[in-house]
Amino acid sequence: MKEKIIQMISQIKNDPSLLDTLSGSSSVLHDSGMESLQIVHFILQVEDEFGCEINFDEFDMENLGSIDTFCEYIRQNNHDLSKQGL
């Protein structure tokens, strides 16, 4: 899942170098360089890719503190992924 998230960020930013520079500990907000509209697009893409629903009204931006933290948030909000071990 982490690799897919990094790939999605790289595509949204149109920056292939992010594939080599981002890691699980990288901040989705700060290390990716995404602007606010790109972050919204990214989250919508994550919902489509992983079949989860992210409630923007209740979403805590701390979940974007690292790619690993965000992956864990996605797993917790999609029971099918938890069962698959993703």
Backbone as JSON, one array per atom type, in Angstrom:
{
  "sequence": "MKEKIIQMISQIKNDPSLLDTLSGSSSVLHDSGMESLQIVHFILQVEDEFGCEINFDEFDMENLGSIDTFCEYIRQNNHDLSKQGL",
  "N": [[0.83, -1.19, 0.0], [1.93, 1.23, 0.79], [3.79, 1.78, -1.25], [2.06, 2.16, -3.4], [0.7, 4.46, -2.57], [2.81, 6.31, -2.58], [3.39, 6.25, -5.3], [1.0, 7.34, -6.3], [1.13, 9.95, -5.26], [3.41, 10.88, -6.59], [2.47, 10.83, -9.24], [0.36, 12.71, -9.12], [1.78, 15.02, -8.51], [3.28, 15.06, -10.75], [5.97, 14.32, -10.78], [8.45, 12.29, -11.1], [10.74, 11.86, -9.54], [9.96, 11.75, -6.92], [9.31, 9.15, -6.39], [11.68, 7.99, -5.63], [12.48, 9.55, -3.48], [10.51, 9.78, -1.5], [9.34, 8.12, 1.46], [8.07, 5.75, 3.89], [8.14, 7.24, 6.22], [7.92, 9.81, 5.34], [6.31, 12.98, 5.24], [3.04, 13.43, 4.14], [1.92, 15.89, 3.71], [4.05, 17.82, 3.88], [6.53, 16.83, 2.78], [5.84, 15.97, 0.25], [5.13, 18.14, -1.26], [2.67, 18.82, -2.23], [-0.07, 20.92, -3.09], [-3.06, 22.41, -1.64], [-5.39, 21.78, -3.26], [-4.35, 19.67, -4.71], [-3.97, 17.84, -2.67], [-6.61, 17.29, -1.93], [-7.48, 16.1, -4.32], [-5.75, 13.89, -4.29], [-6.66, 12.51, -1.98], [-9.25, 11.85, -2.8], [-8.59, 10.15, -4.9], [-7.33, 8.12, -3.46], [-9.53, 7.13, -2.05], [-10.99, 5.98, -4.19], [-9.12, 4.08, -5.13], [-8.64, 2.35, -2.94], [-11.11, 1.72, -1.97], [-12.33, 3.01, 0.19], [-13.93, 5.37, 2.44], [-13.41, 8.68, 3.15], [-14.16, 10.93, 5.51], [-14.28, 14.23, 5.21], [-15.02, 16.18, 7.03], [-14.53, 15.05, 9.51], [-11.95, 14.23, 9.35], [-8.69, 14.03, 10.56], [-5.92, 16.02, 10.2], [-3.52, 15.16, 11.16], [-3.27, 12.58, 10.38], [-1.99, 12.71, 8.01], [0.58, 13.04, 8.62], [2.64, 11.24, 8.17], [3.43, 8.93, 5.56], [3.2, 6.27, 6.33], [1.5, 6.53, 8.6], [-0.8, 7.48, 7.36], [-1.43, 5.29, 5.72], [-2.06, 3.42, 7.7], [-4.35, 4.64, 8.74], [-6.05, 4.37, 6.52], [-6.23, 1.57, 6.4], [-7.58, 1.08, 8.83], [-10.03, 2.17, 8.25], [-11.08, 0.61, 6.31], [-12.22, -2.39, 6.29], [-11.9, -4.61, 4.64], [-9.31, -4.34, 3.61], [-7.84, -4.65, 5.91], [-8.28, -7.33, 6.49], [-6.99, -8.49, 4.34], [-4.41, -7.95, 4.86], [-3.08, -5.71, 3.9]],
  "CA": [[0.0, 0.0, 0.0], [2.81, 2.4, 0.89], [4.35, 2.03, -2.58], [0.98, 2.69, -4.22], [0.48, 5.83, -2.11], [3.94, 7.11, -3.09], [3.19, 6.34, -6.74], [-0.1, 8.28, -6.53], [1.64, 11.3, -4.99], [4.31, 11.2, -7.69], [1.65, 11.11, -10.42], [-0.36, 13.97, -8.92], [2.78, 16.09, -8.6], [3.99, 14.92, -12.02], [7.37, 14.37, -10.37], [8.93, 10.92, -10.92], [11.81, 11.77, -8.54], [9.35, 11.46, -5.62], [9.33, 7.69, -6.21], [12.94, 7.66, -4.96], [12.76, 10.37, -2.3], [9.51, 9.59, -0.45], [9.36, 6.84, 2.17], [6.98, 5.63, 4.85], [8.22, 8.28, 7.25], [7.75, 11.12, 4.71], [5.05, 13.67, 5.47], [2.22, 13.61, 2.95], [1.71, 17.32, 3.55], [5.24, 18.66, 3.74], [7.58, 16.27, 1.92], [5.34, 15.74, -1.11], [5.02, 19.42, -1.97], [1.34, 19.0, -2.81], [-0.88, 22.06, -2.67], [-4.33, 21.98, -1.05], [-6.25, 21.11, -4.23], [-3.73, 18.39, -5.03], [-4.23, 16.94, -1.54], [-8.0, 16.85, -2.07], [-7.47, 15.16, -5.45], [-5.06, 12.7, -3.8], [-7.54, 11.78, -1.06], [-10.32, 11.27, -3.61], [-7.99, 9.04, -5.63], [-7.13, 7.06, -2.47], [-10.85, 6.52, -1.82], [-11.3, 5.13, -5.33], [-8.16, 2.99, -5.25], [-8.69, 1.41, -1.82], [-12.49, 1.43, -1.61], [-12.66, 3.53, 1.52], [-14.54, 6.69, 2.43], [-12.77, 9.58, 4.09], [-15.06, 12.03, 5.86], [-13.45, 15.43, 5.32], [-15.42, 16.93, 8.23], [-13.98, 14.4, 10.69], [-10.58, 13.81, 9.08], [-7.64, 14.72, 11.31], [-4.76, 16.23, 9.34], [-2.4, 14.41, 11.73], [-3.16, 11.34, 9.62], [-1.1, 12.97, 6.87], [1.9, 13.31, 9.2], [3.58, 10.38, 7.45], [2.76, 7.99, 4.65], [2.85, 5.1, 7.14], [0.33, 6.88, 9.41], [-1.95, 7.56, 6.46], [-1.75, 3.91, 5.34], [-2.74, 2.81, 8.84], [-5.69, 5.24, 8.77], [-6.83, 3.74, 5.45], [-6.51, 0.19, 6.84], [-8.58, 1.11, 9.9], [-11.31, 2.59, 7.7], [-11.49, -0.33, 5.28], [-12.05, -3.7, 6.92], [-11.44, -5.58, 3.65], [-7.86, -4.24, 3.54], [-7.3, -5.23, 7.15], [-8.35, -8.78, 6.35], [-6.02, -8.89, 3.33], [-3.06, -7.66, 5.35], [-2.46, -4.62, 3.14]],
  "C": [[0.88, 1.26, 0.0], [3.36, 2.78, -0.49], [3.31, 2.65, -3.5], [0.7, 4.15, -3.85], [1.57, 6.74, -2.67], [3.79, 7.3, -4.6], [2.08, 7.36, -7.07], [0.36, 9.72, -6.31], [2.53, 11.76, -6.14], [3.54, 11.56, -8.95], [0.92, 12.44, -10.29], [0.58, 15.16, -9.05], [3.49, 16.11, -9.95], [5.5, 15.04, -11.81], [7.88, 12.95, -10.09], [10.03, 10.78, -9.85], [11.25, 11.47, -7.15], [9.31, 9.97, -5.34], [10.58, 7.26, -5.45], [13.15, 8.4, -3.66], [11.75, 10.18, -1.18], [9.63, 8.19, 0.16], [8.18, 6.81, 3.14], [6.97, 6.73, 5.9], [8.04, 9.69, 6.67], [6.37, 11.69, 5.02], [4.3, 13.83, 4.16], [2.06, 15.1, 2.67], [2.98, 18.07, 3.17], [6.27, 18.12, 2.75], [7.13, 16.07, 0.48], [5.3, 17.02, -1.93], [3.66, 19.65, -2.6], [0.67, 20.24, -2.23], [-2.25, 21.54, -2.23], [-5.24, 21.27, -2.05], [-5.67, 19.77, -4.65], [-3.97, 17.38, -3.92], [-5.66, 16.42, -1.61], [-8.11, 15.83, -3.19], [-6.84, 13.82, -5.03], [-5.99, 11.87, -2.91], [-8.7, 11.14, -1.82], [-9.81, 10.07, -4.4], [-7.75, 7.85, -4.7], [-8.46, 6.35, -2.19], [-11.21, 5.56, -2.95], [-10.41, 3.89, -5.37], [-8.37, 1.92, -4.18], [-10.11, 1.14, -1.31], [-12.86, 1.87, -0.21], [-13.32, 4.9, 1.36], [-13.9, 7.52, 3.53], [-13.7, 10.77, 4.3], [-14.22, 13.27, 6.12], [-13.77, 16.24, 6.57], [-14.78, 16.37, 9.49], [-12.5, 14.04, 10.54], [-9.59, 14.68, 9.85], [-6.4, 14.81, 10.44], [-3.51, 15.55, 9.89], [-2.19, 13.09, 11.0], [-2.27, 11.48, 8.39], [0.32, 13.28, 7.34], [3.0, 12.46, 8.59], [2.76, 9.45, 6.56], [2.35, 6.74, 5.41], [1.59, 5.35, 7.98], [-0.93, 6.91, 8.55], [-2.38, 6.16, 6.01], [-2.5, 3.21, 6.47], [-4.16, 3.35, 8.97], [-6.58, 4.56, 7.72], [-7.2, 2.31, 5.85], [-7.62, 0.16, 7.88], [-9.97, 1.46, 9.38], [-11.78, 1.72, 6.54], [-11.2, -1.73, 5.79], [-11.56, -4.75, 5.93], [-9.92, -5.54, 3.54], [-7.23, -4.84, 4.76], [-7.25, -6.74, 7.05], [-7.3, -9.3, 5.37], [-4.58, -8.67, 3.78], [-2.34, -6.57, 4.58], [-2.17, -3.43, 4.02]]
}
